[in-house]
Amino acid sequence: QVQLVESGGGFVQAGDSLRLSCVASGLSSYAVGWFRQAPGKEREWVATVVSGGARDYGDSVKGRFTIWRENDKNTVYLQMNSLKPEDTAVYYCHTVVRGTKYWGQGTQVTVSS
């Protein structure tokens, strides 16, 4: 059983930064991604980091967000800079292990204008 635990959300002003963390043991061989879901909207892919460290980002966050992993800490991070009100959402950590999808409980990010 894979457990993903997110932390780091909060309430910030537009232009501020936040760093989210996703802790999960045993995932060094798997890709881990961040998704987000705003009220009334579908869940949106934000970023992914694969086991070798290569990264990819959704267009709406490219250039502002950075994802990376520290396998010795069993942690995947999402650094979010230049936050905008439209970044307000619940952010979820996600992975797929042997065909089974796993999600964390989510962490709320609220960006005020």
C-alpha positions in Angstrom: 0.0 0.0 0.0 1.4 3.4 -1.1 0.7 6.4 1.1 1.2 9.9 -0.1 1.2 12.7 2.4 1.2 16.3 1.2 2.0 19.4 3.2 3.0 23.1 2.8 -0.3 24.6 1.6 -1.5 27.9 3.0 -3.0 31.3 2.4 -0.7 33.8 0.5 -0.9 37.0 -1.5 -0.5 37.2 -5.2 3.2 37.2 -6.1 4.2 35.2 -3.1 5.8 31.7 -3.0 5.0 28.4 -1.4 6.7 25.0 -1.3 4.7 21.9 -1.2 6.0 18.5 -0.1 4.8 15.0 -0.8 6.3 12.3 1.4 6.0 8.7 0.3 8.4 5.8 0.9 9.4 3.4 -1.8 8.7 5.5 -4.8 12.2 6.2 -6.0 11.6 4.0 -9.1 8.3 5.7 -10.0 7.1 9.0 -11.5 5.4 11.3 -9.1 3.2 14.1 -10.1 1.3 17.1 -8.7 -2.3 17.8 -9.7 -4.7 20.5 -8.6 -8.4 21.0 -8.4 -10.2 24.3 -8.0 -13.8 24.6 -6.9 -16.2 23.7 -9.7 -13.3 22.7 -12.1 -11.8 19.4 -13.2 -8.6 18.1 -11.7 -5.6 19.6 -13.6 -2.2 18.2 -14.1 0.5 20.5 -12.8 3.9 18.8 -13.0 5.6 15.4 -13.0 9.1 14.2 -12.1 10.2 10.8 -13.3 12.6 8.4 -11.5 15.6 9.7 -13.3 14.8 13.3 -12.4 13.4 14.6 -15.8 10.6 17.0 -15.3 7.6 18.3 -17.2 5.0 21.0 -16.5 1.6 22.2 -17.4 1.5 25.3 -19.6 -0.3 27.3 -16.9 2.6 26.9 -14.4 5.7 26.6 -16.7 8.4 29.1 -15.7 6.8 29.7 -12.2 6.7 26.2 -10.6 9.6 23.8 -10.1 9.3 20.1 -9.2 12.1 17.9 -8.0 12.7 14.9 -5.8 15.0 13.9 -3.0 14.9 10.2 -2.9 17.0 10.0 0.3 14.2 11.9 2.0 11.4 10.0 0.2 10.0 13.5 -0.8 8.9 15.2 -4.0 8.7 19.0 -3.8 6.8 21.6 -5.7 8.2 25.1 -5.5 5.6 27.6 -6.5 6.7 31.2 -7.3 4.9 34.2 -8.6 1.6 32.8 -7.4 -1.6 34.1 -8.9 -5.2 34.0 -7.7 -6.0 31.4 -10.4 -3.5 29.0 -8.7 -6.0 28.7 -5.9 -6.9 25.0 -5.6 -6.4 21.8 -3.6 -3.1 20.3 -4.6 -2.7 16.6 -4.8 0.3 14.3 -5.1 -0.1 11.3 -7.4 1.7 8.2 -8.6 1.0 5.0 -10.3 2.5 1.8 -9.0 2.0 -1.5 -11.0 -1.1 -0.1 -12.6 -2.7 1.2 -9.5 -3.3 5.0 -9.0 -2.6 6.6 -5.7 -3.5 10.0 -4.5 -2.7 12.0 -1.4 -5.3 13.7 0.8 -4.5 17.1 -0.8 -3.3 20.4 0.6 -5.1 23.7 0.1 -3.4 26.6 -1.6 -5.3 30.0 -1.5 -3.8 33.0 -3.3 -5.4 36.3 -2.6 -5.3 39.3 -4.9 
